[in-house]
């Protein structure tokens, strides 16, 4: 190969490498943040009195409220609060946007 062709390829490789970060997507916001359908479900749970991390007392935001709503199951027996009424359409919209929201985490 001639030196001019190698230099041109090197410059192109550097330019492609420099533009990759510009094309990268910003990190996705957690589904319960923002204003989408999953955030509306989380907000309904918070308004009903469920609290992030309070699962031991039966008032946990995810374990006792969001997860049962998203799975269509009754809340755990220890849950002390009543689940808020959430429309099936809102649950379907949330599942369409974030299929893993309210689903069990895969084992590590």
C-alpha positions as CSV (number, residue, x, y, z in Angstrom):
1,X,0.0,0.0,0.0
2,X,1.2,3.5,-0.6
3,X,1.7,5.8,2.3
4,X,-0.9,8.3,1.1
5,X,-3.7,5.7,1.2
6,X,-2.6,4.5,4.7
7,X,-2.7,8.2,5.9
8,X,-6.2,8.7,4.4
9,X,-7.5,5.5,6.1
10,X,-6.0,6.6,9.4
11,X,-7.6,10.0,9.3
12,X,-11.0,8.4,8.4
13,X,-10.7,6.0,11.3
14,X,-9.9,8.8,13.7
15,X,-12.9,10.9,12.5
16,X,-15.3,7.9,12.8
17,X,-13.9,7.3,16.3
18,X,-14.5,11.0,17.3
19,X,-18.1,11.1,16.0
20,X,-19.2,7.9,17.8
21,X,-19.7,9.7,21.2
22,X,-21.8,12.3,19.5
23,X,-24.2,9.7,18.2
24,X,-24.5,7.9,21.5
25,X,-27.8,8.1,23.2
26,X,-28.0,9.7,26.7
27,X,-28.6,7.2,29.5
28,X,-32.2,6.2,29.7
29,X,-34.2,7.6,32.5
30,X,-35.7,5.1,34.9
31,X,-39.3,4.3,34.0
32,X,-40.7,5.7,37.3
33,X,-39.1,9.1,36.6
34,X,-40.5,11.5,34.1
35,X,-44.1,11.7,32.8
36,X,-44.7,8.5,30.8
37,X,-47.3,5.8,31.6
38,X,-44.9,4.0,34.0
39,X,-44.3,7.3,35.9
40,X,-48.0,7.7,36.2
41,X,-48.4,4.3,37.8
42,X,-45.5,5.0,40.2
43,X,-47.2,8.4,41.1
44,X,-50.5,6.6,41.8
45,X,-48.7,4.2,44.1
46,X,-47.0,7.1,45.9
47,X,-50.3,9.0,46.3
48,X,-51.8,5.8,47.8
49,X,-49.0,5.9,50.5
50,X,-46.5,3.4,49.2
51,X,-42.9,4.4,49.9
52,X,-39.6,3.5,48.1
53,X,-37.8,0.9,50.2
54,X,-40.5,0.4,52.8
55,X,-41.2,-3.2,51.7
56,X,-40.5,-4.7,55.1
57,X,-43.4,-2.8,56.6
58,X,-45.7,-3.8,53.7
59,X,-45.7,-0.4,52.1
60,X,-42.9,-0.8,49.5
61,X,-43.3,1.2,46.3
62,X,-42.2,-1.6,43.9
63,X,-42.8,-4.9,45.7
64,X,-46.1,-4.0,47.3
65,X,-47.7,-1.7,44.6
66,X,-46.0,-1.4,41.2
67,X,-45.1,-5.1,40.8
68,X,-48.6,-6.4,41.5
69,X,-50.2,-3.8,39.3
70,X,-47.9,-4.6,36.4
71,X,-48.3,-8.4,36.8
72,X,-52.0,-8.3,37.4
73,X,-51.6,-10.1,40.7
74,X,-52.9,-9.4,44.2
75,X,-50.4,-7.6,46.4
76,X,-48.4,-9.6,49.0
77,X,-50.3,-10.6,52.1
78,X,-48.3,-8.3,54.3
79,X,-49.3,-5.2,52.3
80,X,-51.2,-2.8,54.5
81,X,-52.4,-0.3,51.9
82,X,-54.9,-0.7,49.1
83,X,-53.6,-0.7,45.6
84,X,-54.7,2.4,43.6
85,X,-57.0,1.9,40.6
86,X,-55.0,2.0,37.4
87,X,-56.5,1.6,34.0
88,X,-55.6,-1.5,32.0
89,X,-54.7,0.8,29.1
90,X,-52.1,2.6,31.3
91,X,-50.6,-0.7,32.3
92,X,-50.5,-1.8,28.6
93,X,-48.9,1.5,27.6
94,X,-46.2,1.1,30.3
95,X,-45.5,-2.5,29.3
96,X,-45.2,-1.4,25.6
97,X,-42.6,1.3,26.5
98,X,-40.8,-0.6,29.3
99,X,-41.5,-4.4,29.1
100,X,-39.3,-5.1,32.2
101,X,-41.0,-2.5,34.5
102,X,-42.6,-4.3,37.5
103,X,-41.2,-7.7,36.5
104,X,-38.9,-9.9,38.5
105,X,-35.3,-9.3,38.1
106,X,-33.3,-12.1,36.5
107,X,-31.0,-14.0,38.9
108,X,-27.4,-13.0,38.7
